[in-house]
Amino acid sequence: MPRPKTLIPVLLLASAAAPAQFSGKNAFEHTRTLVSFGPRTPGSPGMRKAQEYIMGQLKSEGWQVTADAFTAHTPKGPLQMKNIVAFRPGTSGRAVAITGHYDTKFFPFRFVGANDGGASAGFLLEMARALKGVPLKNSVYLVFFDGEEAVREWTAEDSLYGSRHLAERWKRDRTLSTLAALINVDMIGDRDLRILREQYSSETLMRLIGSVARQLGLWQHFNGPALAIEDDHVPFLRLGVPAANLIDFDYGPDNSWWHTAGDTLDKLSPQSFEIVGRVLIETLRRLDP
């Protein structure tokens, strides 16, 4: 996606003072498996392997899993895409959604998208395991979006295919009216983690996430520059859902690993996954009624 870039100094990651329910190592290993499938563009063999893996892992953790298949009209013509939606019912009548994309962008070179597509999917898979031990009153959705990336060049029509589709579907079936919050994660595996203060995001929700990060002693990883980034949270914001986007958009020197063959597993850190996981689990607790 055509995100603006900003130079961010390299930071040393804070060590977790207490054991975390969320395992960064597990999230990293899920990402490793997804990367091993190669490029995961919509409809590709790598994408089909990723879909089978993701759905199998979610079912093994006891989540209700549905495949939200649809036809996207793209500059390459019609493409079959598939969001994967996992659900855990609660008792409050409200719901929260944690989302991210699992596709990779079309390139003429081999692009495995370890951080951009791999990390968000690996993170969500570990969240599925970690949340089993967290008593929440709100229902929880974990959503893996297909077609986040532009098929050619980023425009309002050539981007965010999966999130635009699901937002409209949830509007029709009134799922949107139950959502207390949606939090999207993208490019959160970077070993030099610093999450932007993303400007499209709901200010109230970003303040809550920032407050949790401060109380956990992890604020240095959430105080990046203020920048507006179009991502999978935007279609939901436009329909009135409180939504936030957690993204580190300074990936490598001068952002030089983003959308290149250099976006590989060696650039990621289990500790970065764990930092974001700890903050989001505590945020979910505070969003409970």
Buried (B, 14 or more C-beta within 10 A) or exposed (E): BEBEEBEBEEEEBBEBEEEBBBBBEBBBBBBBBBBBBBBBBBBBEBBEBBBEBBBEBBEEBEBEBEEBEBEBEBEBEEBEBBBBBBBBEBEBEBBBBBBBBBBBBBBEEEBBBBBBBBBBBBBBBBBBBBBEEBEBEBBBBBBBBBBBBBBEEBEEEBBBBBBBBBBEBBBEEEBBEBBBBBBBBBBBBBBBBBBBBBEBBBEEBBEBBBBBBBEBEBBBBBBBBEBBBBBBBBBBBEBEBBBBBBBBBBBBEEBEBBBBEBBBBEBBBBBBBBBBBBBBBBBBBEBBE
